[in-house]
């Protein structure tokens, strides 16, 4: 995903968040990946939730 996100930002089994086409969400290797698609800037935020023991 890291190598191809810029080439195919609407792929990777991502889905629109709250009907905003450019706000995307995907689950990759157990991590939730949230990102916005923009022609000039790519910002990716990754959140991994770990349950308490």
Buried (B, 14 or more C-beta within 10 A) or exposed (E): BEEEBEEEBEEBEBEEBEEEEEBBBBEBEEEEBBBBBEEEEEEBEEEEEEEEE
